[in-house]
Amino acid sequence: MTLFSKKSPAMDVIRCDEPSYLIWKWRPVGSSLGRSSRENAIRWGSSLRVKEGSVAVLVYNQPDGLVYDYIEGPADMILETYNLPVLANLIGRLYDGGSPFQAEVYFINLAELIQVRFGVPFFDVFDPRFPDCGVPAAVRGIINFKIADYREFIRLHRLDNFDLEAFQQQIKAAVSRAVKNVVSNAPAAYGIPVVQMERKITQINELVEGELKARLYHDFGVFVSGIDIAAIELDKASDGYRQLKAVTQDISAAAVQAQAAVSIKDMQDMQRINAEHAEAVLKSQREEAQYAQRIQMQSEHFAVHQLNQQAAVGIAGAEALGRGGAAEISGGMNPAAMVAGMALGGAIGQNMAGMVGGMMAGAVPPPAPAAVAAYHVAVNGQQSGPHNMAALRQLAANGTFTKDSLVWKPGLPSWAKADEFPELRGLFAESAAIPPPISPVS
């Protein structure tokens, strides 16, 4: 059986119909706050209605301190012992079954944001590089907050003497301290120049908001949902501002000139490096072309050189035979040896004459067009060349150049396989015709 379940026709309806509030103390309809004893005398069996986003707090003033019952919305109930656990423990020993019971009822708004405008009057801000140039600055804006943890909020504030206007003044004072701290230290701690603060509102706003969120929750039990700094005003008519502006303009001009000099030097260094690289590339190309020309000339004159060597050997042999015949004659008459030497010398002479005559008559043809260095070959992914036919024959012989090798020569739009060039196919036939090494017969 619950205590005091009998209802009176004059029971109260305890609810909050305020359109905007943070904390509101209930009082009977038609009475003023603090003017009636009934506002603390709650009738047993009265109905309690709590909207969503709010919490009703029943405060019992006991000899050993304040005791609380919390009813979170949405709720619509009749005040009885089963739904007020704290009161159920107090009824028996304090009220002796009498009615009404003594309690204060407060409604706390957990959903609505409270908006407070703030303004920080002019205070001096200093650039750490020029400590003698103090610039007056003022800040104004808006802070939005709400009660997130009502138990922590009640622990920090006595509800029986809570004054919203005084509370808002405390919030403003805390905001002013945080704004002054951030703005004053912005030049030294965050590298924000004093003369550019008006253009750095977003960055300063984030710094102030980060500091205020932790501080206001710890000190006041409220959650800061946002802060909006509307303006940071510098007193541009002050001596400090004019002096600082003049000094920073000189520094900025010097910095621009220094940066321009660095950029010009970097550009000159890059041009010099590119020129040196281009010169090295050209030198390498010239050396490669000269090497190819030497190979071509050696190939073209190899036959003439070989002929000269054979002629020298033949002439030396003829002279030796002639001297041998002369020696025989000096020791005694040797007609046979003399005739043989003369015949051999004549034969060699005729041979040489025929060879020289053949050369003069065009018997040794000029280098074929294929001997001209005109072929570029891809070897191991790298371009090699230009090569003439003799050089390609050597590459084919050692296996470096195959029919699947990519080849390019002037006049072609792209690289092609060596097997697609009719004049090169014979090189691979020659290399394939080389017999394998002779293996011993077992």
C-alpha positions in Angstrom: 0.0 0.0 0.0 1.4 3.4 -1.0 1.3 6.3 1.4 -1.0 9.2 0.7 -2.7 7.8 -2.3 -5.9 9.7 -1.6 -6.3 12.6 -4.0 -7.6 16.0 -3.2 -9.7 18.0 -5.6 -7.2 20.8 -5.3 -4.1 18.8 -6.4 -1.4 20.7 -8.3 -0.2 20.1 -11.8 3.5 20.6 -11.7 4.9 21.4 -15.1 7.0 24.0 -17.0 5.4 26.0 -19.8 8.2 28.6 -20.2 9.0 29.0 -23.9 12.7 29.7 -23.2 14.6 28.9 -20.1 17.7 27.2 -18.7 16.6 26.6 -15.1 13.1 27.3 -13.9 11.6 26.9 -10.4 8.0 25.7 -10.2 5.4 27.7 -8.2 1.6 27.3 -8.1 -0.4 29.1 -10.7 -1.1 32.7 -9.8 1.7 33.0 -7.2 5.0 34.9 -7.5 8.4 33.3 -6.9 9.4 33.5 -3.2 6.0 35.0 -2.2 4.1 31.9 -1.2 4.8 29.0 1.2 2.9 26.7 -1.1 5.7 26.6 -3.7 7.7 24.3 -1.4 4.7 22.4 0.0 4.1 19.7 -2.6 0.7 18.1 -2.4 0.8 14.3 -2.3 -0.9 12.9 -5.4 -0.2 15.9 -7.6 0.6 15.2 -11.2 4.1 15.9 -12.6 4.7 16.5 -16.3 8.1 16.7 -17.8 8.7 17.5 -21.5 11.2 15.7 -23.6 14.7 17.3 -23.4 14.0 18.5 -19.8 14.5 17.0 -16.3 12.6 17.8 -13.2 14.6 17.9 -10.0 12.9 17.6 -6.5 15.1 19.0 -3.9 14.6 18.0 -0.2 16.4 20.1 2.4 17.5 17.7 5.0 19.5 18.4 8.2 22.5 16.6 6.7 22.3 18.5 3.3 20.3 18.6 0.1 18.8 15.4 -1.3 17.6 15.1 -4.9 15.1 13.1 -6.9 15.5 13.3 -10.8 12.6 12.6 -13.3 13.8 12.8 -16.9 11.3 13.7 -19.6 9.2 12.8 -21.3 7.2 11.9 -18.1 3.6 12.2 -16.9 3.0 10.8 -13.4 1.3 11.1 -10.1 3.7 11.8 -7.2 3.7 8.7 -5.1 6.3 6.8 -3.1 7.0 4.2 -5.8 8.2 6.7 -8.4 10.1 8.9 -5.9 12.7 6.6 -4.3 14.3 9.2 -2.2 11.0 10.5 -0.9 9.9 7.0 0.0 12.9 6.7 2.3 12.1 10.0 3.9 8.4 9.8 4.4 8.2 7.4 7.3 10.7 9.2 9.6 10.0 12.8 8.6 6.5 13.3 7.6 4.7 10.7 9.7 2.2 10.1 7.0 1.2 13.8 6.7 0.7 15.8 3.6 1.9 17.9 2.0 5.7 17.1 1.9 8.3 19.8 1.7 10.3 19.9 -1.6 11.4 22.4 -4.2 10.9 21.5 -7.9 13.2 22.8 -10.6 13.0 22.2 -14.3 16.3 22.1 -16.3 16.3 22.5 -20.0 18.8 20.0 -21.6 17.8 20.6 -25.3 17.7 24.4 -25.8 20.9 26.2 -26.6 21.6 29.3 -24.6 23.1 32.1 -26.6 25.2 34.8 -24.9 26.7 37.8 -26.6 30.1 39.0 -25.4 32.4 41.9 -26.0 36.0 42.2 -24.8 37.0 45.9 -24.6 40.4 47.1 -26.0 43.5 45.5 -24.6 47.1 45.7 -25.9 48.6 43.0 -28.1 52.3 42.9 -28.8 54.5 41.5 -31.6 57.3 39.6 -29.9 59.8 41.1 -32.3 58.8 44.7 -31.4 57.8 44.7 -27.7 57.5 48.5 -27.6 54.7 48.6 -30.2 51.5 47.7 -28.3 48.4 47.7 -30.5 44.9 48.0 -28.8 42.5 45.2 -29.9 38.9 44.6 -29.1 36.9 41.4 -29.7 33.1 40.7 -29.9 31.0 37.7 -30.7 28.5 35.1 -29.5 28.8 31.8 -27.5 26.2 29.0 -27.6 26.1 26.5 -24.8 23.7 24.1 -23.0 23.6 21.8 -20.0 24.9 18.4 -21.0 25.3 16.7 -17.6 22.6 18.0 -15.2 24.0 16.1 -12.2 27.4 17.7 -12.6 25.7 21.1 -13.2 23.7 20.8 -9.9 26.9 19.7 -8.1 28.6 22.9 -9.2 25.6 25.2 -8.6 23.1 25.5 -5.8 19.7 25.4 -7.4 18.0 27.2 -4.5 20.0 30.4 -5.2 20.6 30.0 -8.9 20.3 33.2 -10.8 20.4 33.0 -14.6 21.6 36.5 -15.2 24.4 36.2 -12.7 25.3 32.8 -14.3 25.5 34.4 -17.8 27.8 37.1 -16.4 30.1 34.4 -15.1 30.1 32.8 -18.6 30.9 36.2 -20.2 33.8 36.7 -17.8 35.2 33.3 -18.6 34.9 33.9 -22.3 36.7 37.3 -22.0 39.6 35.7 -20.1 39.9 33.0 -22.8 39.7 35.4 -25.7 42.3 37.7 -24.1 44.6 34.8 -23.5 44.4 33.5 -27.1 44.6 36.8 -28.9 47.5 38.2 -26.7 49.5 35.0 -27.3 48.6 34.6 -31.0 51.7 36.4 -32.4 54.2 34.5 -30.2 52.5 31.1 -29.8 50.8 30.7 -33.2 52.8 33.0 -35.5 49.9 35.3 -36.3 51.1 38.8 -37.1 49.4 41.5 -35.1 48.6 43.6 -38.2 46.9 40.5 -39.9 44.7 39.5 -36.9 41.6 40.9 -38.6 42.1 38.5 -41.4 42.8 35.5 -39.1 39.4 35.4 -37.3 38.7 31.8 -38.3 42.0 30.5 -36.9 41.7 32.5 -33.7 38.0 31.4 -33.4 39.1 27.7 -33.4 41.8 28.4 -30.8 39.3 30.2 -28.5 36.6 27.5 -28.9 39.1 24.7 -28.1 40.1 26.4 -24.9 36.6 27.4 -23.8 35.0 23.9 -24.2 37.2 22.3 -21.6 37.2 25.2 -19.2 33.4 25.9 -19.2 32.6 22.2 -18.7 35.0 21.9 -15.9 34.1 25.1 -14.1 30.3 25.5 -14.9 29.1 22.1 -16.1 28.0 23.4 -19.5 28.8 22.1 -23.0 29.9 24.8 -25.5 28.3 23.9 -28.9 30.0 26.8 -30.7 31.6 30.2 -30.5 31.4 32.8 -33.2 33.9 35.7 -33.1 32.2 38.4 -35.2 35.1 40.8 -35.3 38.6 41.6 -34.1 39.1 45.3 -34.2 42.5 47.0 -34.1 42.9 50.6 -33.1 44.6 51.8 -36.3 44.8 55.3 -35.0 47.1 54.4 -32.2 50.8 55.2 -32.2 51.6 51.5 -31.7 49.7 50.4 -34.8 51.3 53.1 -37.0 54.8 52.2 -35.8 54.3 48.5 -36.1 52.8 48.9 -39.6 55.8 51.0 -40.8 58.3 48.5 -39.5 56.6 45.4 -40.9 56.2 47.0 -44.3 60.0 47.6 -44.4 60.6 44.0 -43.4 58.1 42.7 -45.9 59.7 44.6 -48.7 63.2 43.3 -47.7 61.8 39.7 -47.6 60.3 40.1 -51.0 63.6 41.3 -52.4 65.5 38.5 -50.7 63.0 35.9 -52.1 63.3 37.3 -55.6 67.1 37.1 -55.4 66.9 33.5 -54.2 64.5 32.7 -57.0 66.8 34.3 -59.6 69.8 32.4 -58.3 67.8 29.1 -58.4 66.8 29.8 -62.0 70.4 30.6 -63.0 71.7 27.5 -61.3 69.1 25.4 -63.1 70.0 26.9 -66.4 73.7 26.3 -65.8 73.0 22.6 -64.9 70.8 22.2 -67.9 73.5 23.7 -70.2 76.2 21.5 -68.7 74.0 18.4 -69.2 73.2 19.4 -72.8 76.9 19.9 -73.4 77.7 16.5 -72.0 75.0 14.8 -74.1 76.4 16.5 -77.3 79.9 15.5 -76.4 78.8 11.9 -75.9 77.0 11.9 -79.2 80.0 13.4 -81.0 82.3 10.8 -79.5 79.9 8.0 -80.5 79.7 9.4 -84.1 83.5 9.6 -84.4 83.9 6.1 -83.1 81.4 4.8 -85.7 83.2 6.7 -88.4 86.5 5.1 -87.4 84.9 1.7 -87.5 83.5 2.4 -90.9 86.9 3.7 -92.3 88.7 0.7 -90.9 86.3 -1.6 -92.5 86.4 0.2 -95.9 90.2 0.3 -96.0 90.8 -3.1 -94.5 91.1 -4.7 -98.0 93.6 -2.1 -99.2 95.6 -2.5 -96.1 95.6 -6.3 -96.6 96.8 -5.9 -100.2 99.6 -3.6 -99.1 100.8 -6.2 -96.6 100.8 -8.9 -99.3 102.7 -6.7 -101.7 105.3 -6.0 -99.1 105.8 -9.7 -98.4 106.0 -10.5 -102.2 108.6 -7.8 -102.8 110.7 -8.9 -99.8 110.6 -12.5 -101.1 111.7 -11.4 -104.6 114.5 -9.4 -103.3 115.7 -12.3 -101.1 115.6 -14.7 -104.1 117.5 -12.1 -106.2 120.2 -11.8 -103.6 120.5 -15.5 -103.4 121.0 -15.8 -107.1 123.6 -13.0 -107.1 125.5 -14.8 -104.3 125.7 -18.0 -106.3 127.0 -16.2 -109.3 129.7 -14.5 -107.3 130.9 -17.9 -106.0 130.8 -19.4 -109.4 128.7 -19.5 -112.5 125.2 -20.7 -111.6 122.9 -20.0 -114.4 120.1 -22.2 -113.1 119.8 -20.3 -109.8 120.0 -17.0 -111.6 117.3 -18.0 -114.0 115.1 -19.3 -111.2 115.5 -16.1 -109.2 114.8 -14.0 -112.3 111.7 -16.1 -113.1 110.4 -15.9 -109.5 111.0 -12.2 -109.3 109.3 -11.8 -112.7 106.3 -13.8 -111.6 105.9 -11.8 -108.4 106.4 -8.6 -110.4 103.7 -9.7 -112.8 101.5 -10.6 -109.9 101.9 -7.2 -108.2 101.5 -5.5 -111.5 98.2 -7.3 -112.0 97.0 -6.5 -108.6 97.9 -2.9 -108.8 96.5 -2.7 -112.4 93.3 -4.3 -111.1 93.0 -1.7 -108.4 93.7 1.1 -110.9 91.1 -0.4 -113.2 88.5 -0.7 -110.5 88.9 -4.4 -109.8 88.5 -3.5 -106.0 85.0 -2.0 -105.9 84.2 1.0 -103.6 82.4 0.2 -100.3 78.9 -0.9 -100.8 76.2 1.4 -99.5 75.4 -1.1 -96.8 78.9 -0.3 -95.3 77.6 3.2 -94.3 76.8 3.4 -90.6 73.0 3.8 -90.8 71.5 1.2 -88.5 70.5 1.7 -84.8 70.0 -1.4 -82.7 68.2 -2.0 -79.4 70.5 -4.0 -77.2 69.3 -5.0 -73.7 66.8 -2.2 -73.8 69.4 0.5 -74.7 69.9 2.2 -78.1 73.2 1.3 -79.8 74.5 2.8 -83.1 74.7 3.9 -85.7 76.3 0.6 -87.1 77.4 -0.4 -90.6 77.0 -3.9 -92.0 80.5 -5.0 -90.8 79.6 -4.0 -87.2 76.2 -5.7 -87.4 77.9 -8.9 -88.7 80.2 -8.9 -85.7 77.2 -8.4 -83.4 75.3 -11.2 -85.1 78.4 -13.5 -84.7 78.6 -13.0 -81.0 74.8 -13.4 -80.5 74.1 -9.9 -79.5 72.2 -9.1 -82.7 69.4 -11.5 -83.7 66.6 -11.5 -86.2 64.2 -10.5 -83.4 66.3 -7.4 -82.4 64.7 -4.1 -83.0 66.3 -1.9 -85.7 65.8 1.6 -86.9 67.4 3.5 -89.7 66.8 7.0 -91.2 63.6 7.3 -93.1 61.6 4.7 -91.0 58.6 6.0 -88.9 59.3 3.4 -86.1 61.5 0.5 -85.0 61.1 -2.9 -86.6 62.5 -6.4 -86.2 65.8 -7.1 -88.0 64.2 -10.0 -89.9 61.9 -7.5 -91.7 65.0 -5.9 -93.4 65.9 -7.9 -96.5 69.5 -6.7 -96.5 70.0 -8.0 -93.0 68.7 -11.5 -93.3 71.9 -12.8 -94.7 73.7 -11.9 -91.4 71.7 -14.4 -89.5 72.2 -17.1 -92.1 75.9 -16.6 -91.8 75.8 -16.8 -88.0 73.7 -19.9 -88.1 76.1 -21.6 -90.6 79.0 -21.6 -88.1 79.5 -25.3 -87.1 79.3 -26.3 -83.5 82.5 -27.3 -81.6 83.9 -30.8 -82.5 83.1 -33.2 -79.7 85.5 -36.2 -79.2 84.2 -39.5 -80.5 83.8 -41.9 -77.6 
